[in-house]
Every structure is written in structure tokens, then in C-alpha cells.
Amino acid sequence: MSAPNGRQAPRDATGAARLRGVLDIRGGTGILVVVTVPFDYDTAPERYRLGMQAMRAHSASSLYDRVAVMLTELAARFVLDVGCADGVLRAALPPCGPRLVGIDASARLLQAHPVPVVQADAARLPFTDGVFDAVCALNVLYHLTDPLLAIHEAHRVLRPGGHLIVATIARDDSPELCKYWTRPATSFDAEDAPGLLARVFETVTSYPWDAPLVTLPDPAAIRDYLIGRQAPVKVANTASRELPAPLTVTKRGALILAVKQSPIAAR
């Protein structure tokens, strides 16, 4: 797949150094300590579903539809969806599309995903080497303290010439809401993700987005959007009362395509 704003990521182009449980991203003005996004899908699955429902109802674009088209263009026949949740990518695929295997750490969300599914850790995939044409990890790697472990595992289970498709959010996503809620820096944000992938994959291309893609029509939609993004309920309620509706929200992040080098290309 190609796009006019596709950006090649240089090898080892990252300022992230791994520490114990956090990342230490060093810039010219100091140190930014980042954490993982809390994993609450077994304890609060309705929070996740509320956020997904708000995005489906009020977004001008679907990440999962775009990835489904990309998989078709790549002629991927056997796909692993890492962090598959309840099957949103599976639902976006056409009936004659690729065979998809879903894995997730959440047993509760997997109950709603069509088979085949496996409850497993993204950093320890229960598959042999070189079996998948494509691996998808959409808005999931920021849950991991060390995303590189999962990136190495994705590389291992891909066939030569196979593709890893990841998506993640930028630190300055949804700036219209920053008075009430700011997304904390995480272990796998759009600003650093291409460089982390380039540590493992031979070719990495980033397709960033920065556009007013979400329109929240009323206070209830503003509240649901914030709760879906793990803002405290009290904060979400306050924002829904004080912010004008309809509210247009700027979405920022990146869809990134990484390619595992084939033996012929490596010669």
C-alpha cells in the first residue's frame, strides 16, 4: 500500500531507552517518563465497548476498515490479530477475506470474538515461526512495558516478506479536550513507534493522521468518548457539562507498515 504522506523510518531511529517498567525518553529539554495504558478489559469491558461505540457512531473514518482494505491489497491469506478484543477487525473483513486468528489477554472480550481465538500474551505468541502472511496490532502495544518483545514475536511468526500492521495514538491526540484530560505518554506512542519497529524490521513506513475526524454531537457523546479513553468519570461528567456541543475532535496518530525481509531481498 502507498500513500502520499507515507514516511520511511530509519533503522534505530528512536530516542527510547528501556528501563524497568517505564521508558525514559530523553530530549533536549529533559526526561519524559512514560507508562503503559492500563489493561482493564476483564474488569471493565463495558468501558472499552462504550469507547468503541462512541468512535463508530461519531467518527468520519474507520481504522479497522482501512486495515481490512490494506490486508486485501497485500493479498494476505493468513492473518494474526494481536489484541483482537471482541472482533472489530474481524467484522471489518469481507466474507471472502483472509483467515484471521485472534489473540488477546482478555478472556471476557474473547468470548465475543468468532473462532479461532487464543488467549495469549503478545510477547509470547503460541505459534511456530513463519506461519502468518500478516500480523496486526492495532492500538495494543502501548499496554506493554516492553513493546519490543511483542515486535520481535510478530517478526518471528511472519513468513519472509510478511507484513506487520500497527496503529497507535499520538501524545497530543484530542487537543480540544486537554483542559479536562490529557493522554499520558505511553510505551508505544506514534512519536516513537516507527523507530521502535525499525529496530526489528528491515522496512518501516508510517502513515500519520492529524485531522478533525470525530464530531461529538451532544454532552452524552462527549462523556462517553472521554470514559472510553479512560478519563475518570467525574472528569468526563464535568467536561460534558462545560464543553460546547457539537464538539469536533482532532485525532492524531499513525498507521505503520513494517515488512519482514525475504531471503532473496537479503542477498
Summary of the structure (lengths in Angstrom):
residues: 267
radius of gyration: 18.3
end to end distance: 24.0
largest distance: 61.6
contacts: 859
relative contact order: 0.18
helix: 30%
strand: 30%
